[in-house]
Amino acid sequence: MTATRETASETSSILIVDDMEENLVALEAVLGSLAQVVRAQSGEEALKAMLRQEFAVVLIDVMMPGMNGFETAANIKGLDQTKDVPVILLTGAAVDPNYAYRGYTVGAADFLIKPFDPWLLRTKVNVFLDLHRKNRQLVDQAEQLKRLLTADGGHPGIPSAAPDPARATDHTDSAEHPAPPEAPDRLAEVAGQLAQAELLLRDADGPGRADLADRIVELEQAVERLMAARET
């Protein structure tokens, strides 16, 4: 089992949880071409993996000894670090018809009955992978904007110091020490980054969207303050 924690810039990963090795092999064969696949053979092992590494989606077999799939899903949704990870529950055909309802009540995003169509499973998982990648893009976009604002004004939302009038009339000093690039160029770059982030945000429709929207709003307000300061 992989022990390193994945960062925003790395490939999205899938966690598959089943106590039977043959089921893990089958799932990995179906999903391995979509993303990195990490295995866990119990609910306890799955929770440990999720605390070490970030996953785009987790697939859990319902009928496991010890901590079953429902309990594992409930524990995942009960932890702040993992509560936003989508859970797909898997079970055999001869099961209680109320299993699907129970799965949704513990926070599962989907419920599939074995044997399932490999194409259908890949399609469902791919939706969560795409969503995860878009969310990571938004996070990276927000960090880039913060760096741009910090480089321009020292701190996001805090304007640079006003120029010294005495130095502004000293042509010799200006020749020896050229002025930095015009602020509008940097602000135009920031505005473009914000526009891209907003487009990504409109496409996102899943866990963490509200937090990402708040980040974008804060950055937009910082740009407005910076532009107002430059005009005075």
C-alpha positions in Angstrom: 0.0 0.0 0.0 1.3 3.4 -1.0 2.4 5.5 2.0 3.4 8.8 0.5 0.9 11.7 0.5 -0.1 12.9 -2.9 0.2 16.6 -3.7 -2.0 18.9 -5.8 0.3 18.6 -8.8 0.4 14.8 -8.9 -2.0 12.3 -10.6 -5.3 11.6 -9.0 -5.6 8.3 -7.2 -8.3 5.6 -6.6 -8.6 3.6 -3.5 -10.2 0.1 -3.8 -11.2 -1.8 -0.6 -12.1 -5.5 -0.6 -11.1 -8.4 1.7 -10.8 -10.7 -1.3 -7.7 -10.5 -3.4 -9.4 -11.7 -6.6 -11.9 -8.8 -6.4 -9.0 -6.3 -5.9 -7.3 -7.7 -9.0 -10.4 -7.4 -11.1 -11.1 -3.9 -10.0 -7.5 -2.8 -10.7 -7.6 -4.4 -14.1 -10.7 -2.3 -15.0 -9.6 1.0 -13.4 -5.8 0.8 -13.7 -5.6 2.7 -17.0 -7.6 5.7 -15.5 -5.4 6.6 -12.5 -3.1 5.2 -9.9 -4.9 2.5 -7.9 -4.2 1.8 -4.3 -5.5 -1.4 -2.6 -6.7 -2.0 1.0 -8.1 -5.3 2.3 -10.0 -4.0 5.3 -11.9 -0.9 6.5 -9.1 -0.1 9.0 -6.5 -0.4 6.3 -8.5 1.9 4.1 -8.8 4.6 6.7 -5.1 4.6 7.3 -4.4 4.9 3.6 -6.8 7.9 3.3 -5.0 9.7 6.2 -1.7 9.2 4.4 -2.7 10.0 0.8 -5.3 12.1 -1.1 -7.8 10.1 -3.2 -10.3 11.2 -5.9 -12.7 8.4 -5.1 -12.9 5.2 -3.0 -14.7 2.0 -3.9 -15.6 -0.2 -1.0 -17.1 -3.7 -0.9 -20.0 -3.9 1.5 -19.6 -7.5 2.8 -16.2 -7.4 4.6 -15.4 -9.0 7.9 -14.8 -6.7 10.9 -15.5 -3.2 9.8 -18.0 -3.7 6.9 -18.4 -1.3 3.9 -21.2 0.7 5.5 -19.1 1.3 8.7 -16.1 2.1 6.6 -18.0 4.7 4.6 -19.5 6.2 7.7 -16.0 6.6 9.3 -14.7 8.2 6.1 -17.5 10.7 6.2 -17.0 11.4 9.9 -13.4 12.6 9.5 -12.7 16.2 8.4 -9.7 15.1 6.3 -11.7 12.5 4.3 -15.4 13.6 4.5 -15.4 15.1 1.0 -14.0 12.0 -0.8 -16.7 10.4 -2.9 -17.5 6.8 -1.9 -18.9 4.1 -4.2 -20.2 1.0 -2.5 -20.1 -2.4 -4.2 -22.1 -5.5 -3.3 -23.2 -8.9 -4.6 -26.6 -9.5 -6.4 -28.1 -11.6 -3.6 -28.4 -8.8 -1.0 -31.0 -7.0 1.0 -32.8 -4.5 -1.2 -32.5 -1.9 1.5 -28.7 -2.0 1.2 -28.7 0.8 -1.4 -30.8 3.1 0.8 -28.5 2.3 3.7 -25.5 3.1 1.6 -26.8 6.5 0.6 -27.7 7.3 4.3 -24.1 6.8 5.3 -23.0 9.3 2.6 -22.1 7.0 -0.4 -22.2 8.8 -3.7 -23.2 5.6 -5.6 -24.1 2.0 -5.1 -23.2 -0.8 -7.6 -24.3 -4.4 -7.7 -21.9 -7.1 -8.8 -21.3 -8.3 -11.5 -21.2 -4.8 -12.9 -20.5 -3.6 -16.4 -16.7 -2.6 -16.6 -17.6 0.2 -19.0 -20.2 1.6 -16.6 -17.8 1.4 -13.6 -15.1 3.2 -15.6 -17.5 5.9 -16.6 -18.7 6.5 -13.1 -15.2 6.6 -11.6 -14.0 8.9 -14.4 -16.6 11.5 -13.5 -15.1 11.7 -10.0 -11.6 11.8 -11.3 -12.4 14.7 -13.6 -14.1 16.6 -10.7 -11.1 16.0 -8.5 -8.7 17.3 -11.2 -10.8 20.4 -11.7 -10.9 21.1 -8.0 -7.1 20.7 -7.8 -6.7 23.1 -10.7 -8.8 25.6 -8.8 -6.6 25.3 -5.7 -3.5 25.7 -7.8 -5.0 28.7 -9.6 -5.8 30.3 -6.3 -2.2 29.8 -5.1 -0.8 31.3 -8.3 -3.0 34.4 -7.8 -1.9 34.8 -4.2 1.8 34.7 -5.4 1.1 37.3 -8.0 -0.6 39.6 -5.5 2.1 39.1 -3.0 4.9 39.9 -5.5 3.1 43.1 -6.5 2.0 44.5 -3.1 3.9 42.6 -0.4 0.7 41.0 0.9 -2.6 40.1 -0.8 -4.9 43.1 -0.6 -2.2 45.4 0.8 -1.1 48.2 -1.6 2.6 49.0 -2.1 4.0 52.1 -0.5 3.4 55.4 -2.3 6.3 56.7 -4.3 8.6 59.4 -2.8 8.0 62.8 -4.7 11.6 63.8 -4.2 12.8 60.6 -5.9 10.3 61.0 -8.7 12.1 64.3 -9.8 15.6 62.8 -9.6 16.2 61.8 -13.3 19.7 60.6 -12.6 18.6 58.1 -9.9 15.8 57.0 -12.2 18.2 56.2 -15.0 20.5 54.2 -12.6 17.5 52.3 -11.0 14.8 51.7 -13.7 11.2 51.6 -12.4 9.6 48.2 -12.0 7.1 47.0 -14.6 3.8 48.9 -14.6 1.2 47.6 -12.1 -1.6 47.4 -14.8 0.4 44.7 -16.6 0.5 42.6 -13.4 -3.1 43.4 -12.6 -4.2 42.4 -16.1 -2.4 39.1 -15.6 -4.2 38.6 -12.3 -7.5 39.4 -13.9 -6.9 36.8 -16.5 -6.1 34.2 -13.9 -9.3 35.0 -12.1 -11.3 34.7 -15.2 -9.9 31.2 -15.8 -10.6 30.2 -12.2 -14.1 31.4 -12.5 -14.7 29.2 -15.6 -13.3 26.2 -13.8 -15.5 27.0 -10.8 -18.6 27.1 -12.9 -17.8 23.6 -14.2 -17.2 22.2 -10.7 -20.1 20.7 -8.9 -19.0 18.6 -6.0 -17.4 18.6 -2.5 -15.3 21.7 -1.6 -16.9 24.0 -4.2 -18.1 26.5 -1.6 -14.6 26.8 -0.1 -13.1 27.3 -3.5 -15.7 30.0 -4.3 -14.8 31.8 -1.2 -11.1 31.8 -2.2 -11.9 33.3 -5.6 -14.1 36.0 -3.9 -11.2 36.9 -1.6 -8.8 37.2 -4.5 -11.2 39.3 -6.5 -11.6 41.7 -3.6 -7.8 41.9 -3.2 -7.4 42.8 -6.8 -10.0 45.5 -6.5 -8.3 47.0 -3.5 -5.0 46.9 -5.3 -6.4 48.6 -8.4 -8.1 51.3 -6.3 -4.8 52.0 -4.5 -3.0 52.4 -7.8 -5.5 55.0 -9.0 -5.1 57.3 -6.0 
